[in-house]
Every structure is written in structure tokens, then in C-alpha cells.
Amino acid sequence: MNMEMQEELRVQEMQPDIMVVDDDAHFRETITDALSLKQIQVFSVACGQEAMRCLKDMTPSLILLDVQLPDVHGFELCRALKRHLKLKNVPVVFLSARYTEPADRAEGLLAGADAYLSKPVNMDTLWEEVRYLLDKPK
């Protein structure tokens, strides 16, 4: 294997990947497009069950999680992720349009989230939070 191929493989291994769990297809597409411009690989799913199925085979660098999903409350899904040996150290950022009160934020953080942002989310703010969490020592 030549030097160039080795370097490309090393960069690919270092490239962060993010899972987006949100039932709003337009929102998933917008987030995917925005993060892809930042050289982030994005996997998106529409519900908690689909997320858990995908997480059996992958460990993302970070999870962006909607609070209100069609099959499970985001807080419950986050608690399950944080109990999972392989996933407990993966940062979780809650995103919500409905649950935006201080008590909701507190409950989300108590459920194990690393951050809580309200929708509509400012992409610069989201990127700052994502970058901070990805750069944060584990």
C-alpha cells in the first residue's frame, strides 16, 4: 500500500460520524447536508427502534436525538443508550421544538444528554456544540 493510500485510510478512520435520530425527514436532510459540508459522515434514522437496530453494528462519534419520536420518548432512549456498555460514552445532544422549557432541559441532561438545543436550531450553534463535544477528551 502506498503512502497516499495509507494517509487516505487514516483520514477516513479519524473522520467523525454522527447519528441523527429524528422523525422529520426534512430536518434530517438539512442536518445531514450541513454536517456533510464539515466533513462529517452522517447516518440518519426516523425512530428509536431503527436507531437501536443500527447501533448494534456501529458506534457513532455523537448522536443528535429528537426528544419527541413516534415510538419512544427521547429521554427514555437516551437513558437506554447511557446504560449500554458500548454506547455509554457517546455524547448525546437533544434537539426539540416542543420540549423547550428549563425543566425539560434539566430532565434531558439528567437523562444523560451532554447538551440540549431548541429547534429551530441555529446551524452555527449546533456546529459549535458538535465540535466541542467531538474535541472533548473522553
N, C-alpha and C positions, 0 to 999 in steps of 0.2 A: 504494500500500500504506500503510495507516495505521500509526501509531506502535505500537499494541498488537500488530499482526501482525509488525512488524519485531522487536519485543522477543521475541516467542514464537519466531521463527525463530533469533534469536541464542542464546537459551537452548538450543534443540534442538541447534544446532551445537556448543555447549560441553558438552553432556551426554556424559559418558564412556560408552564401550561396551566391554564385556568379552566375550571368547570363553571359554567353558568347554569343555574337551575332556576328557571322562570317559565311560567305558563304563557307569557305574552311573546308570541313569535317575533313581532316587530322589535320588541325590546331586545330579545336575544340576538337578532340580526344586527341591530345598531351597536350593541356592546361588542359583538364578535368583530365587526368591521373596525371599530375604534381601536380595540386591543391588537388586532392583526397589524395595524399600521405601526404599532410599537414593538413589533417582532415577538408578540405573544401568541402561542398556539392556544386556540380556544375550542373547547368541547362544550356543546350546549344540549340541555335536555329540558323537557317540559314539566316533569313532575318528580316527586321524591322517590317513587318506586324505580323510575328509569335511572335516576342518579345512583341509587344504591346498587343497581344491577351493573352499571358502568364502573363504579368504584371497586367492584370485586377484581377488576383487571387493571386498574390504573390508580395511581396516587398523584393527584394534581398538586401543583405548587401552591394553589389557592382556590377557594370556592366562593363564588358570588351567589348568594342564596336569597331568593324572594321569600318573604315571610308568609304570604298567602298563596299556597299551592293548592291545586284541585284535590290532591289525595292525602296530604298531610300538612300540618302546620309547620312552618319553617323552624320554629323554636324546638319542636319535637325532633325534627330531622337533625338539627344541629346537636342536640343532646346525644342522639344516637351516633353521630359522627365522632363526637368527643369521647365516647365510651369505646370506640373501635380502636384496637391497638395500632393498626396500620395508619389510621387517619387522624388520630387524636392531636397530632401536632400540625396538621394542615390548617392554615389560617382561614377563617370564615368571615366574610363581610355580608351582613344583611342589607338588603335593599327593599324598601317598602313605600308604597304610595298611600296605604291605608293606616298602617300602624306607625304613626309619626310622633306620638306624644312622648314626653320624657319617661313615663312609666313603661311604655313599650320598648324604648331604647334600653332602659335598665334591665328589663326582662330578657331582651335579646342578648345582652352582654352576660347576664347571669347564666343563660343557656350555653354560653361558651364562645360566642362570637368575639372576634377581635375588633370589629368596627360595625357601625350601623349608619347607613346613609338613607336619606329620604329620596323618593322619586318625585318628580323628575330629577335625575341625578346630573349634576354638572360634570361633564367628562373630565375636565381638568382636576376637579376634586377627587373623582374616582381614581384617576391615574395616580395622583399623589398618594392616595391611600394604598393602592395596589403596589406601587413602587416601594413605599415604606415597609409594607408587610413582607414583600419578597426579599428586600435587602436586610431585614431584621434578622439578627443571629438566632438560630433555632435553639 
